[in-house]
Amino acid sequence: MKHVRHFTPSLFLSLVHVCLVQANYAPYFFDNGARSTNGNMALLSLSEDTPVGTHVYTLNGTDPEGDPVTYDLTYEAGSRRYFSVDKSLGNVTLIEELDREKEDEIEVIVSISDGLSTVSEKVRILVMDANDESPEFINTPYIVEVPENTPSSSSIFKIEAVDKDTGSGGSITYFLQNIHANKFTIDRHSGVLRIKTGVTLDYEKSRTHFVVVVAKDGGGKLRGDNKVFSATTTVTINVEDVQDTPPMFIGTPYYGYVYEDTLSGSEVLTVVALDGDRGKPNSIHYCIVNGDEGSFEIGNTTGAISVIKSPNQLKKEVYELKVQASEVSQEGDISEYTFAMVTIRVVDLNNHPPTFYGENGPQNRFELTMYEHPPEGEILRGLKITVNDSDQGANAKFNLRLVGPGGIFRVVPQTVLNEAQVTIIVENSASIDYEKFKVLTFKLLAIEVNTPEKFSSTADIVICLLDTNDNVPKFSSDYYIARIPENSPGGSNVVAVTATDPDSGLWGEIKYSIYGTGADLFLIHPSTGIIYTQPWAVLDAEVNSKYNFYVKAEDTDGKYSLAEVFITVLDVNDHSPEFNENIQEKTMIIGSPVKIEAIDQDAEEPNNIVDYSIMQADPANVFDIDQSTGEIKLKSYIRSLDIIHNITKNKDCIWSLVVQAKDRGSPSFSTTAVLKIDITEETLHKGPMAAFLMQTKDNPMKALGVLAGVMGIMVLITIMISTAMFWRNKRSNKIMPVRRIIKKRQTPPSRTVRMEWLKFKRPSNAAEKFVIEDDVKSIHNENSNNNIQVTPMPPMAPLPPPPPTLAPRSDAPGWRVPTVSGSLTPKHTIKPPKKKGHGSAHNALVSELKMRFEKRNAAIGEPHI
């Protein structure tokens, strides 16, 4: 027994342990309720606008033993997979777009596993609505037939639209676009379309109406925003015609005429009436109500009114017929009717239209030849036209008018009764232009005024124009510009001028001529207008490069116009550059250039631009030349004659260069010249003496001898001149210097007179040392003699002696009084010639004056020089 008690507890524990190992409990989901976002996914609801990829739920559960669990989602066969799950974390993600209108519940099998046991549950996920659908009209298109007599406010159609959404997003309201422009309204909830209150339909005014209906949902959330969707459709309403409009006459008012030759039973006119209801019109029945007095009848169905009596039996001139038009239904009943008045006038027969007559009877064509531009107001007397209408009264009244180019002529008279002479008057002379129209054609129209027939007739008026010289030749341009090379031979064409004269015949022929100071070298062909140079003409741009003159275009009647011609002579390179001398000698001072110059006689650049170059020099490295200016200078390293002497053994330093001058023309011309250059060093003093000293600096005795010889010659010449002048003055009767004469005068009056008369001025040179002034004005001497002593009259200056009485000559030399240094030359004033006989007196006075000077000189004594 002890043994049994000892082993019983341990055996029990072993059995319990084995039982516990074998009893593994299954995992399970937490159930956290409908609003929970984790658990077993039961009672989950999602909006259909939930974006794909959204984390929508978390599966959550546990294992009683604490083992890790995994999650899974499965679907029934054929079902769409909307979700995926993270097996470890249980996160459920939306992988397919939801659409409540297609599937509002989704069945999903969720499972949880601890590795040994798996627990699965089927759950339903509710898809909630979002406003993602637009209203849709059903049973479209909408075409409604409505009789035109439908009362206002009547319901004519029901429009229906559906929206698959629920709630406010699925509720629909209706309204019309352009509610004020149409005749209909719609119930916003039921969609019933009605005619507006107080509005009626009229088939005759509008047969079809188009109404645009809008269906709009109540709005709802879509992806977080409030959305409202709408749809439109068009309702076509066709109005059906109803017999509600009386017939109407067309073509009113009605007038008819019965003429004197109308036969009984003839139709006068026809009236026409139509049913106002055009959809299903009724036939029309006509009848005359009154006014016919048994003289007229009407066709019941045609409306044709006929006269049943002969015109001579008609007692009235005017009949007023009242005609009734009635609608006849298909059953034969007369429903609606209307009336019209028909006026029938009985008139004489208008059987003669207006007729035109010429000198020989009826004529419908009249021709006239005349010169262009006749005076305004002139009558076309060559047209003999008469117009006549043989009817009487109003039937013979007609109007005349011209049909054709307006404003040129007018016709008189404009209204004619029975007969008139037709006169055509010129109204616009400028339009009668031969250059525009050779022939003017008009229609002369005569048309009755007050007759219903409006009889008319026409006649052709043909006016042939003759030309006059009414145009002036006109150049194509006011001026012509031409260019011609200077080497063009004589007779070369320069330019062609053109003038036109629209006149015909000889008046349109133009003759050209030129004139003006610049036209001497040119000629013009009188008929072609080609301007060319004279056969002997030689153009030279260097002499004259511009010519301008006038060209004249003249017709045979002397009418002309002018144009100006400008001709430019183009320079040609026909001159070579020319030096003043072919061999030139120049002296060059070291440090200063010498310049050569060649002139090109061409007129324009580049023909007259000269470039210089040294063609030959020995040695060649001594001189440089400026290409543009022609300046020649020594090389920069040559600064003294010593360097020159080192270069050459020629001690006189005179070198010859061959210099070329070349122009830039095409072809280019060139000229060469020999230049001899004497090279010296700069001296302190300039001038000939300095140059001489420079030349003789190597031989001082030579310079001294030359200077001594020059000075001796100058002294000898001075002595000879002084001696000659002394003896000349001693032997001559010339007046001595003023100071000598005045000094030896004894009587003041005579001295004063002589001073005034012999007033000297200091000359600019020895030959004009003493010149008699011409301002002595107080002495009056009839005999032109200045020997007479006159008492002075101060303060007035004495007058100069009168001129000789001989006829004045502008080229006659004046008389001269010899002096030591020159001659006195009085200035003569030209006077009118005096009487003959004064010449001998003048000669006597001159001789007396000469004798008195000789005596006075002898008394005074010989003057000292």
FENGIBEL-V470123 format. One record per residue. PHI is phi as a letter, one per 20 degrees, with the letter a starting at -180 (none if undefined). D_FIRST is the distance of its C-alpha to the first C-alpha in Angstrom with 1 decimal. Layout:
phi->(PHI,PHI)
d_first->(D_FIRST,D_FIRST)
This chain:
phi->(none,g,f,f,f,f,e,f,f,f,f,f,f,f,f,f,f,f,f,f,f,f,e,e,e,f,f,b,e,e,d,d,n,f,e,f,d,b,p,d,m,f,m,e,c,c,f,f,e,f,f,f,n,f,f,d,a,c,f,b,b,b,d,g,e,n,f,f,d,c,c,b,c,c,c,f,f,n,e,e,e,d,c,c,c,e,f,e,e,n,f,d,c,f,d,c,f,e,b,f,f,e,b,e,c,c,e,c,d,e,c,c,c,d,o,d,c,c,d,c,c,e,c,d,d,e,e,e,f,c,f,c,d,e,f,c,f,d,m,e,f,d,c,c,d,c,f,f,e,f,f,f,m,f,f,d,a,d,d,c,c,c,c,f,f,d,m,f,f,d,e,c,c,d,b,d,f,l,f,e,e,d,d,c,c,c,f,f,d,e,m,f,e,c,e,g,f,n,d,c,e,c,f,f,e,b,e,b,c,d,d,e,d,d,d,c,e,e,n,a,f,b,l,n,d,e,d,c,d,b,b,c,b,d,d,e,d,e,e,e,f,c,f,c,c,f,f,c,e,d,n,f,f,d,c,c,c,d,e,f,d,f,e,f,n,f,f,e,a,c,e,c,c,c,f,f,e,e,f,c,f,e,f,d,d,d,b,e,e,a,n,e,l,m,d,c,b,c,f,f,d,e,m,f,e,c,e,d,c,f,g,f,e,f,e,d,e,c,d,d,e,e,d,d,d,c,e,d,f,f,e,n,e,e,d,d,b,b,c,b,e,d,d,d,d,e,c,f,f,e,d,c,f,f,c,e,c,d,f,d,o,g,b,d,b,c,c,b,d,b,f,f,l,f,f,f,n,f,e,f,f,f,e,d,c,c,c,b,c,f,f,d,m,f,f,d,e,b,d,d,b,e,d,r,g,f,m,e,c,c,d,c,e,e,c,c,d,m,b,a,e,e,c,d,d,f,d,c,f,f,f,e,c,f,f,e,c,f,c,d,c,c,d,e,d,d,c,f,e,d,e,f,f,l,g,b,b,c,c,e,d,d,d,e,e,d,f,c,e,d,c,d,g,c,f,f,b,f,b,c,d,c,c,b,f,f,e,f,f,g,n,f,f,d,b,d,d,c,c,c,c,f,f,e,m,f,f,e,e,d,d,d,b,c,b,p,f,e,e,f,e,c,c,c,f,f,d,e,m,e,e,c,f,g,g,e,f,c,e,b,f,f,e,b,d,c,c,b,b,d,d,d,d,c,e,f,e,n,f,b,b,c,b,d,d,d,d,d,e,e,f,c,f,c,c,e,f,c,e,f,c,f,c,c,d,c,d,d,e,g,o,c,e,d,c,d,b,c,d,d,f,f,e,c,f,e,f,d,e,d,d,d,b,e,e,b,b,c,f,e,d,d,d,c,c,f,g,e,e,n,f,d,c,f,g,f,e,e,c,b,f,f,f,f,f,f,f,c,e,f,f,f,l,d,d,d,c,d,d,d,d,c,e,d,f,c,f,e,d,b,b,d,b,e,d,d,d,d,e,c,e,f,d,f,d,e,o,f,f,f,f,f,f,f,f,d,f,e,c,f,f,f,f,f,f,f,f,f,f,f,f,f,f,f,f,f,f,f,f,f,f,f,f,f,f,f,f,f,f,f,e,e,d,f,f,f,g,g,f,f,f,f,f,e,f,d,e,g,g,f,f,f,f,f,f,f,f,d,e,d,c,f,f,e,b,f,f,c,f,c,c,f,f,d,d,e,c,e,e,d,c,f,e,l,c,d,f,f,e,d,f,f,c,f,e,f,f,f,f,f,f,f,f,f,e,f,g,f,c,f,d,f,f,f,f,c,d,f,c,f,d,r,c,e,c,f,e,e,d,f,d,f,f,d,f,f,o,f,f,f,f,f,f,f,f,f,f,f,f,f,f,f,f,f,f,f,f,f,f,f,o,f,f,e,e)
d_first->(0.0,3.8,5.2,5.1,6.4,8.6,10.4,10.9,14.0,15.8,15.6,17.1,19.8,20.7,21.2,23.3,25.3,26.1,27.2,29.4,31.1,31.9,33.4,36.9,39.1,42.9,45.6,48.0,51.5,52.4,54.5,57.1,59.5,63.0,64.8,62.3,63.3,59.8,56.8,56.7,60.5,60.4,63.6,65.5,69.3,71.9,75.7,77.5,79.6,76.6,77.7,76.0,73.7,72.5,68.9,68.1,64.3,61.1,57.9,55.0,51.3,47.9,44.5,41.3,39.7,42.9,44.1,47.9,49.6,52.9,55.4,57.7,60.4,61.2,63.9,64.4,66.4,70.2,69.7,71.5,69.4,70.3,67.6,65.8,62.6,61.4,57.9,56.5,58.3,58.7,62.5,64.4,68.1,70.9,72.4,74.6,77.3,76.5,79.0,78.1,81.0,79.4,75.7,74.5,70.7,68.7,65.2,62.9,59.3,57.5,54.2,51.6,49.2,46.4,46.6,43.9,44.8,48.3,49.4,52.9,55.0,58.5,60.8,64.4,66.9,69.9,73.3,75.5,79.3,81.8,85.6,86.3,88.3,92.1,93.6,95.0,97.9,97.3,99.9,102.4,105.3,106.7,110.2,111.6,114.8,116.4,119.7,122.2,122.6,118.9,118.9,117.7,114.1,113.1,109.8,110.6,107.3,103.6,102.0,98.3,96.0,92.2,89.8,86.3,85.0,83.3,84.1,87.3,87.5,87.9,90.5,94.1,97.4,100.8,104.2,107.5,109.1,112.7,112.3,115.8,117.5,116.4,116.9,113.3,110.2,106.5,103.8,101.3,98.2,99.2,101.5,104.3,107.6,110.7,114.4,115.2,116.7,120.5,120.5,121.9,121.9,125.2,125.4,128.9,127.8,124.4,122.8,119.4,117.1,114.2,111.4,108.6,105.4,102.5,98.9,96.7,93.0,91.6,90.2,86.7,84.5,84.5,82.8,83.2,86.9,88.5,90.3,92.8,93.9,97.0,98.9,102.5,104.3,107.9,109.1,112.4,114.4,117.3,119.9,121.4,125.1,126.2,129.8,130.5,133.4,137.0,139.1,140.9,144.3,144.3,147.3,148.9,151.6,153.6,157.3,159.6,163.2,165.8,168.7,172.2,171.6,168.3,168.3,167.2,163.6,162.7,159.3,159.6,156.0,152.5,149.9,146.2,143.3,139.6,136.7,134.8,131.5,131.1,127.9,129.3,133.0,135.3,138.7,141.7,144.8,148.1,151.1,154.0,153.9,157.4,160.1,161.2,164.2,164.1,164.8,161.2,158.2,154.6,152.3,149.4,146.8,148.6,150.0,153.3,156.2,159.6,163.2,164.7,168.2,170.6,171.0,174.5,173.2,170.7,172.1,169.8,169.1,165.4,163.0,159.7,157.3,154.1,151.6,148.3,145.2,142.6,139.1,138.7,135.2,134.1,134.7,138.3,138.0,139.7,137.3,138.3,141.8,143.8,147.4,149.5,153.2,155.4,158.7,161.4,164.7,167.8,169.7,172.5,171.6,170.8,171.8,173.3,171.2,172.8,174.9,176.1,179.7,181.5,185.2,185.4,183.0,179.3,177.4,173.7,174.0,176.0,176.4,177.8,178.3,178.3,177.8,174.5,174.1,176.8,177.4,175.1,176.7,178.9,179.5,179.0,182.5,182.2,179.9,182.0,179.3,179.9,177.2,177.8,176.0,178.2,176.0,177.0,175.4,171.8,171.5,173.9,172.1,170.0,168.7,169.6,167.2,166.8,163.6,163.0,162.5,162.5,164.7,167.5,169.9,170.3,172.1,174.7,174.7,171.1,171.8,174.6,176.1,177.9,179.4,179.6,180.7,177.6,177.8,175.2,175.2,173.7,170.9,169.1,171.5,168.8,166.7,169.8,169.1,170.3,167.6,164.9,166.4,169.3,169.3,168.2,167.4,167.1,166.7,169.1,167.3,168.9,166.5,167.3,166.1,165.9,165.7,162.5,163.3,163.7,166.2,166.8,168.6,168.5,170.9,170.1,171.7,171.9,173.2,173.9,174.0,176.4,175.4,177.0,176.5,174.1,171.6,171.9,170.5,167.2,165.6,162.0,161.5,163.3,163.3,162.8,161.4,162.2,161.9,164.1,164.1,167.2,167.9,168.3,171.6,174.3,173.7,169.9,168.0,166.5,165.0,165.6,166.1,165.7,167.1,167.2,169.6,168.5,172.1,173.4,176.4,178.5,176.9,173.6,175.0,174.2,176.2,174.6,176.4,175.5,177.2,176.6,177.1,174.3,175.4,178.2,176.1,174.7,175.8,174.2,174.6,176.2,174.2,170.9,170.3,169.4,170.3,171.4,173.2,176.9,177.9,179.3,176.6,174.8,171.7,170.8,167.7,169.2,172.3,170.7,167.2,167.3,169.5,169.4,171.9,172.1,172.0,173.7,173.1,176.1,176.9,180.3,181.0,180.5,177.1,174.9,171.8,170.9,168.0,167.6,166.9,165.3,165.6,164.0,165.4,162.5,163.2,163.3,163.2,166.9,167.9,167.3,166.9,170.2,171.1,174.2,175.5,174.5,175.1,174.1,174.5,172.3,171.8,168.3,167.5,164.4,161.5,163.1,162.9,165.8,165.4,166.8,166.9,167.3,167.7,166.5,168.5,165.8,164.8,161.1,158.1,157.0,160.3,162.1,159.3,160.5,158.4,160.0,159.3,161.1,162.0,163.6,163.9,164.6,162.5,159.9,157.7,160.1,160.1,157.6,158.5,156.7,156.2,156.8,159.4,161.5,161.3,161.8,160.6,160.0,156.7,154.6,155.1,158.9,159.9,163.3,166.3,165.2,162.2,164.6,166.8,163.9,163.1,166.7,169.9,172.0,173.2,174.6,171.1,172.4,169.9,170.1,167.1,166.9,165.0,163.8,163.4,161.3,160.5,157.1,158.5,157.7,159.6,160.1,163.5,164.3,167.3,167.8,170.1,171.1,170.4,172.1,170.3,172.0,169.3,170.3,168.6,168.7,171.7,172.0,174.7,174.9,178.1,180.9,182.0,178.5,178.3,181.6,180.6,177.4,179.5,181.9,179.6,180.1,184.0,184.9,188.6,188.6,187.0,189.5,192.5,191.4,190.9,194.3,196.0,194.3,195.4,199.0,199.1,197.8,200.5,203.3,202.2,202.2,205.8,207.1,205.5,206.9,210.4,210.4,209.3,212.0,214.9,213.6,213.5,216.9,218.6,216.8,217.2,213.6,212.5,211.4,208.2,208.0,208.0,211.4,213.1,211.9,212.9,216.5,217.1,219.7,219.8,216.5,217.0,217.4,214.5,212.3,213.3,212.6,209.3,208.2,209.5,208.4,205.0,203.0,199.3,197.4,196.6,193.4,195.3,198.8,200.2,199.6,200.5,203.1,202.5,204.6,202.6,203.0,202.5,206.2,206.9,209.8,212.7,214.5,216.9,218.4,219.8,216.5,218.0,216.3,219.4,220.5,219.6,218.2,217.7,214.0,212.4,209.5,206.6,206.6,206.4,209.4,208.9,208.8,211.9,212.1,211.3,214.0,215.5,214.9,212.2,208.8,207.0,203.4,203.8,207.1,206.8,207.8,210.6,209.6,211.3,210.8,209.3,208.2,204.6,204.9,206.6,206.5,205.4,206.0,203.6,205.4,204.6,205.4,208.0,209.8,212.9,216.2,219.8,221.6,224.0,221.6,220.8,224.1,223.8,220.4,221.7,224.4,222.1,219.8,222.8,224.0,220.5,220.5,223.9,222.9,219.7,221.9,224.4,221.7,219.9,223.2,223.8,220.4,220.4,218.0,214.4,212.3,209.2)
